[in-house]
Amino acid sequence: MMTMTLTTANGRDSLSQSAQDYSLVAQAIRYIESHRREQPELVAIASHVGLSEFHFQRLFSRWAGVSPKRFLQALTVEAARRTLTHSGSVLDAAYDSGLSGPGRLHDLFVQCQAATPGEVKSGGAGLTIRYAIQPTPFGDALIGVTERGICALSFVAEGEASRTIDELRTRWPAARLREDRDESASIAQRIFADSRQDEPLHLHIKGTNFQIQVWQALLRLPAGSLTTYGDLARTIGKPSAARAVGGAVGSNAIAWLIPCHRVIRQTGVVDGYRWGNERKRAMLGWEASQAA
């Protein structure tokens, strides 16, 4: 299981602080990415987000667990290309062994259960989805849960909470939505906090057979590794379906736990993330720095 480095005693306060840190880190990542060729110094990045070098270094290291310089190195295209080269063999080995690969027991930590054909056809009639927006280390996220597991984890852009809830309602049009802050806070703590997991998290996923096959393949990709749409298509036995795989990746409704952020272009370029490219870079940079 992957965990976040959090510093305060109370789990909910930890996630709130980490979410506040992320808002500044996201600004820094946008600046770093737009000035990547210039390899900006710490003073320039800190000035851009309105902090002193000392306070920015401290905040960034608290959030990422590494210095801004090391994080910047992890975000370079060259690093992504090297990781892709290595990840190909890692993913093949994971599939050959039937396990998730070194350092990643995601198949034990996360268990998927697909929606029944009846639930899909009815739009979730008879289901109650308990939901709320909670802070996470990568910004606020809407978490939705049914009796069978987590059915939604969507990052919320600033000022778009209502739209994100509407998207959940559109995905499950006949389900009953009920706000439940306590349950969603408990789940957010389990997903992102630095604690031992005694019970797996269950996901209640809704998609076509092909989409579910792609999402299950993503669960086997070890932390710190990357793959491309083409390689993902090859590993599920459909080498000519890279475009369809891209569509399935983009349709994933459960961020982070189903790690669609680990799919990038063959060139090493990081883009095309439905919840924002800087958020994707934050996730990949954090995982790369932890793996290193």
FENVEN-V264026 format. One line per field, one symbol per residue. ss: DSSP state (2 for helix, 1 for strand, 0 for the rest). psi: psi as a letter, one per 30 degrees, with the letter a starting at -180 (. if undefined). burial: I if it has 24 or more other ideal C-beta (glycine too) atoms within 12 Angstrom, else O. A space follows every 10 residues. Layout:
ss: ???
psi: ???
burial: ???
//
This chain:
ss: 0000000000 2222222222 2222222222 2222022200 0222222200 0022222222 2222000222 2222002222 2222222222 2222222000 0000022221 1111002222 2200000111 1111000000 1111110011 1111100000 2222222222 2000011110 2222222222 2200000000 1111100022 2222222200 0000001122 2222200000 0222222222 0001000002 2211000000 0000002222 2222222222 20
psi: kklkjlflek eeeeeeeeee eeeeeeeeee eeefgeffik leeeeeeegg lleeeeeeee eeefflleee eeeffleeee eeeeeefeee eeeeeefglf lkgjhffeek kkkkkleeee efggkfkkjk llklklfglk kkkkkaffak fkjkkklkgg eeeeeeeeee eifflkkkkj eeeeeeeeee eflilkjfkl kkkjkjllee eeeeeeeeff jlkfllllee eeeefggifg heeeeeeeef fkgileejif fgkllfffkj agkfgkeeee eeeeeeeeee e.
burial: IIIIIIOOOO IIOIIIIIIO IIIIIIIIII IIIOOIOOOI OIOOIIOIIO IOOOOIIOII IIIIIIIIII IIIIIIIOII OOIIOOIIOI IOOIIOOOOI IOOIOIIOII IIOIIOOOII OOOIOOIOII IIIIIIIIII IIIIIIOIII IIIIIIIOOO OOOIIOIIIO IIOOIOIOOO OOIIIIIIII IIIIOOOOOO IOIIIIIOOO IIIIIIIIII IIIIIIIIII IIIOIIOOOO IIOOIIOIII IIIIIIIIII IIIIIOOOII OOIIIIIIII IIIIIIIIII IO
//
